[in-house]
Amino acid sequence: MLKIVITGCCQALLVLLALAMGPVHPLHAQETLKIGLVAALSGQSAKSGEAIIRGLSIALDEINAKGGVLGKKLELLTRDDESNPAKGLVAARELVQREKIAVLFGGLDTPVSLAIAPFVNQAKVPFMGVWAAGTGITRNGAAENYVFRVSAVDTLVDIALVDYAVKKYGAKTPGMILVNNAWGESNEAGLKAALVSKGMSAAGIEKFEANDVDVVPQLSRLKAAGADTLFLVGNVGPSAQVVKSLDRMGWNVPVVSHWGPAGGRFTELAGPSAEKVHFIQTYSFSGKLSQKGESVFTLLKAKYPEIKTTTDVTPAVGIANAYDALHLTALAITKAGSIEGTKIRQGFYDIDHYAGLIKTYAKPFTPDNHDALSAADYIFTYFKGAEILPLSN
Amino acid sequence: MIIFSALVSGMSLGAMYGLIALGFHVTYIVSRTVNFSQGSSVMLGAVLGYVLVARYGWPIMVAAPAALLGCALLGLLIERVLVRPFVARQSNAWLMATVAGGLLLDNLVLFTFGKEPRGFPSWLDDKPFIIFGVGVTPLQIVIPLVGSVVAVALWLVLTRSRFGKALSASVQNSDAARLMGIDVGRLVAATYGLSSMLAGLAGLLIAPLYNVHAEMGTLFGIKAFAVAIIGGITHAPGVMVAGLIYGIGEALVTALLGSTYTQIVMFSAVIATLALVPRGLFAAAALKKV
């Protein structure tokens, strides 16, 4: 009898335990609303990933302090793509299929984002690009496009680069030195089109590998072809190799660059000539900050003790783009009233107004335009020591 | 001018490939094994040099030998842990073990040194001087010079010295060499130490031209192995000459045809060379001498 009682009690206890534990997983799943990030957190562009995480974290803290989204706190899950498209795609699948994230954020590398775009369109999960500028990422030709972006767009950047080179340096026969990957190709097409629209053509187009030690042979060809200005497209390490090679061959030519140099310790890697490179950005924490800028800077200092002055907020573009992108995403989810991908996509279209860090967004996304920033939002900058300072265009 | 400029670029890169390839050479001639993590030794030389100079403020004349000593110790460790146990069992698994060891080291450095590439400036790469209208930095002359001196010195040591004779004896008949009192195991270990040291030297020399990061050596290691095979892995000066040919070839193809064709032309040339001269360009001469 006693045995039956004990057995019964044990069984009852087990049932109670099961009941108590059973709801833990669904409840836990409902407690937070997960968003994912696939970006370069190691390798030559690691600093870009760090900046994106900082921008997202500041926005996430603000949103969660106000109660989160749809009554749930936001939770950020990060994965390292090591700047490798295959690894990025695997990480994206894992976040979408296993972690059931509501929205996926992307990092610096265009080839990685280009690899992820077809998958998110198929999975109907919104993807928010906050750095990679490849034109084909948002303009991917999909009938149902789930890819949005708060960042520069190559085709618009290229127009701005050509305008700047002509206006600032009187460029007539510019040359291109482009990293040999999908990002370089995207800009080759954009720069060619921008030059044609001005009745110009390139003196030469040269490619280089991201791990090239010496770019002198390619630059020598451009010099021999009569290039009077160089358009540079490459991440921070490769861009530094171009600048060092220019120094080595003693060629003092104006360099107008995409924003690759902003992704790391450009001046340390490229040496003093790094300061001669003028490159495009979407935001700078230098100079007089807006009220929003001051507020974000204060939060950054509080959360990351190593940030003491605006000099330490680098790369600013990653932080600013990610910050605005997450706030816009939170608005889209709120508009959608659901974490269903199709409804969030409609939520992005339904955003009317958001006073952000980079600018005040008015109707930032439409079915025909998935890019929240336009050419009017770009600024030209240069490195002064470790700080990125704006130039007067 | 373009050709001269390519020659200057190619010689420093080629000498670096040659130095790493000499590392393959020294272990191969003694033990018929090679260390496939040579690229990681390149990286370790550069990283240790950077840490000692930039973080601890050591003068380069002290930091460089210390970094090379670190690389030599790594070589000894690789031989003891990743090569000797497999060779003793007459297994070829040392091949995969050394690859894995390299990956392990790369990742250890990634976590300890950091994820970001760092600049390793040197006054030797500061200001170029102009020769025939082409900018040349002192480092671009130092690298091929060091490479050539090391290759010739190694060749002389291996062919003329008592140490070299001991090596030759152990290559020809290791059992007989043991009976003659030669410690073959210690000789093999020494060549692994030397091999990693040569790769570390290449890393230290190339760091100011490039940058310092955990994965910097991988591609250098692969190209250097191709160079060692082309040169005829048993002939030290041949390996260095093959390195120079490869480096200059790369730079010339890029300068004359454009970078799109560099890898296509170079690796086609490697395949063609191996098809026509399977032992490598200079191995035949070495074989005759033996």
Boltz contact constraints between the chains, C-beta under 6 A:
constraints:
  - contact:
      token1: [A, 42]
      token2: [B, 115]
      max_distance: 6.0
  - contact:
      token1: [A, 44]
      token2: [B, 117]
      max_distance: 6.0
  - contact:
      token1: [A, 46]
      token2: [B, 115]
      max_distance: 6.0
  - contact:
      token1: [A, 46]
      token2: [B, 116]
      max_distance: 6.0
  - contact:
      token1: [A, 47]
      token2: [B, 116]
      max_distance: 6.0
  - contact:
      token1: [A, 207]
      token2: [B, 259]
      max_distance: 6.0
  - contact:
      token1: [A, 208]
      token2: [B, 259]
      max_distance: 6.0
  - contact:
      token1: [A, 211]
      token2: [B, 219]
      max_distance: 6.0
  - contact:
      token1: [A, 213]
      token2: [B, 209]
      max_distance: 6.0
  - contact:
      token1: [A, 213]
      token2: [B, 210]
      max_distance: 6.0
  - contact:
      token1: [A, 214]
      token2: [B, 9]
      max_distance: 6.0
  - contact:
      token1: [A, 216]
      token2: [B, 5]
      max_distance: 6.0
  - contact:
      token1: [A, 216]
      token2: [B, 9]
      max_distance: 6.0
  - contact:
      token1: [A, 217]
      token2: [B, 6]
      max_distance: 6.0
  - contact:
      token1: [A, 217]
      token2: [B, 9]
      max_distance: 6.0
  - contact:
      token1: [A, 217]
      token2: [B, 251]
      max_distance: 6.0
  - contact:
      token1: [A, 217]
      token2: [B, 254]
      max_distance: 6.0
  - contact:
      token1: [A, 217]
      token2: [B, 255]
      max_distance: 6.0
  - contact:
      token1: [A, 218]
      token2: [B, 259]
      max_distance: 6.0
  - contact:
      token1: [A, 220]
      token2: [B, 2]
      max_distance: 6.0
  - contact:
      token1: [A, 220]
      token2: [B, 5]
      max_distance: 6.0
  - contact:
      token1: [A, 220]
      token2: [B, 255]
      max_distance: 6.0
  - contact:
      token1: [A, 224]
      token2: [B, 2]
      max_distance: 6.0
  - contact:
      token1: [A, 237]
      token2: [B, 117]
      max_distance: 6.0
  - contact:
      token1: [A, 248]
      token2: [B, 128]
      max_distance: 6.0
  - contact:
      token1: [A, 248]
      token2: [B, 135]
      max_distance: 6.0
  - contact:
      token1: [A, 248]
      token2: [B, 137]
      max_distance: 6.0
  - contact:
      token1: [A, 249]
      token2: [B, 135]
      max_distance: 6.0
  - contact:
      token1: [A, 250]
      token2: [B, 128]
      max_distance: 6.0
  - contact:
      token1: [A, 250]
      token2: [B, 135]
      max_distance: 6.0
  - contact:
      token1: [A, 264]
      token2: [B, 116]
      max_distance: 6.0
  - contact:
      token1: [A, 268]
      token2: [B, 119]
      max_distance: 6.0
  - contact:
      token1: [A, 269]
      token2: [B, 119]
      max_distance: 6.0
  - contact:
      token1: [A, 269]
      token2: [B, 211]
      max_distance: 6.0
